[in-house]
Amino acid sequence: MFYLLRVAVFTLCAVTLPALAQLQIEITRGVDNPTPIAVVPFGWSGPGASPEDVARIIDSDLARSGQFSPVSRRDMLSYPTRGSDLYFRDWRAINSDYVLIGRYELAAAGNLKLSWQLFDSTREQSVKDGVVTGKASEVRMLAHKIADEVYETLTGIPGAFATRLLYVSVTRNPSGKDFYRLTLADSDGARPIVLLESREPILGPSWSPDGQEVAYVSFETSRPAIYRQNLRTGAREQLTNYKGLNNSPVFSPDGNSMAMVLSKDGSPDIYLMNLASKRLTRLTKHYAIDTEPTWMPDGQSLLFTSDRGGRPQIYRYDLKSGNTTRVTFEGRYNARARVAQDGRNVALVHQQDGAYHIAVHDLVTERLTVLTTTSLDESPTIAPNGSIVLYATKRNGKSILGAVAVDGGVSFNLPARDGEVQEPAWSPYLP
C-alpha cells in the first residue's frame, strides 16, 4: 500500500450505463442486547400492487445499524396499520419493545404519502409519529427517511440511511482489461447508477456539500485530470489537466472552492481552486510529498498527508495564518484522513505490525483507536452523522467495502453481488 496516486491510463468508455455490481449487506457484529423492534408491513391504498415493501426497507436499515433486532414477520401475531388496531399484548408476547406501523397512499400530482407511528409496547403509548411525502420513484428514499426518524427517536443520534454512496465497482476480465465504473447508490447499495466507465481505475471520488455534484480523477486525456459532474443534469466540467499529478479533489464546506493535489510546479503540493474563477492558490510548498487533503468542517483549515517528517503522517494547514502543524504521532504510518462533521473524530489509515487498519484519531484527546482487524484497509469515509466509517478492504483476494462504528461496536460488509468495489465516498445529508 502507498498513499500517493496510483498511476494509470485509460479512456472513457461510457456514461450513465446500467450498473453491474449492486452491493449487498452482511452484518458481522452488532451491539450487545440490541433493542427488539417490530416493523409491521405498511398498508397500501392505491391501484395494483404496492410499489415497494416500505417496512422491509426500514427493517433492513435498523438491522444494519446493529442497534436494533427487528422481529421476524413470521413471529408477528397481527399486522395493524393504524393505532386503533394495535393490541400491545400481541407485541409483549413476542418480546418486542417497540412497534412501528404505517400506511402509504397516492397523493396529489402522483406523489406518495407515507404515514407512520412508533409505539412503546411496554408503556402502551405512542412515542412519535410522522408523515413523509415525495415522488413515487423515490419511495425507497422516503422509507429511509422514516428509518432515520425512528433511529434518532430511539438513540438520540441522527440517522444516515437517507444518504447515498459513491464507489468504484470493478469487473475483472481475465482475457483483457478490467472495467471500472464510478457508481452511485443508496446507502444500502440499492438503485446503483453508473456515472462513468473506463478500462482503467477511476480515482478519488468526492461529494459537494449540497450533494448535487461529485468530483473525481479521470485519465481520458493523456494525463490525469480532475472533473466535476452534476448529478441532476449529468453535465461534466474539466477543472485541471496539468502536467504531472492531478489528484484528490475535495470540495470546501461552502462549495465555493476545491482543494486538490498538483505537481505542476515540482513536488506534489496542496492547491486551492476557486470554482467560479478557476484561480489556483498554492497552499503548501515543500520538497516532500503533500497529498490527500480533507477539510475541517468550519472551512478554516485542512488536514493532509505528508512524509515531510520521514514517514507519512497527518498534518494540518491553517488557511488564515498559513501555518502547518503535525497532527498524528502514534505509529509510523497515518494517511488518508477524513473528518467527521463534529470536527473531532478523524478516520484514517494506520499501519500496525505491517498491516493497514482503519483507525479513529480524536483531535481533542489525541487518542488513536484502531477499529478494524483486517490487514489491507484503505479509503475511509465517514457517515454524515459521524457514527460509521465506511472503507475498502480485501476478502479472499477481492475488494469489498467494510463498515465499522467509531466506537467499534457495530460492523458490517458491503460486497458486490458481482465484481469488486473500492474507493467509497459517503454523501452529506441530502435535501
Buried (B, 14 or more C-beta within 10 A) or exposed (E): EEBBBEEBBBEBBEEEBEBBBBBEBBBEEBBEEBBBBBBBBBBBEEEEEBBBBBBBBBBBBBBBBBBBBBBEBEEBEEBBBEEEEBEBEBBBEBEBBBBBBBBBBBBEEEBBBBBBBBBBBEEEEEBBBBEBBBEBEBBBBBBBBBBBBBBBBBBEEBBBBBBBBBBBBBBEEEEEEBBBBBBBBBBBBBBBBBBBBBBBBBBBBBBBBEBBBBBBBBBBEEBBBBBBBEBEEEEBEEBBBBEBBBBBBBBBBEBEBBBBBBBBBEBBBBBBBEBEEEEBEEBBEBEBBBBBBBBBEEBEBBBBBBBBEEEBBBBBBBBEEEEBEEBBEBBEBBBBBBBBBEBBBBBBBBBBEEBBBBBBBEBEEEEBBBBBEBBBBBBBBBBBBBBBBBBBBBBEEBBBBBBBBBEEBBBBBBBBEEBBBBBBBBBBBBE
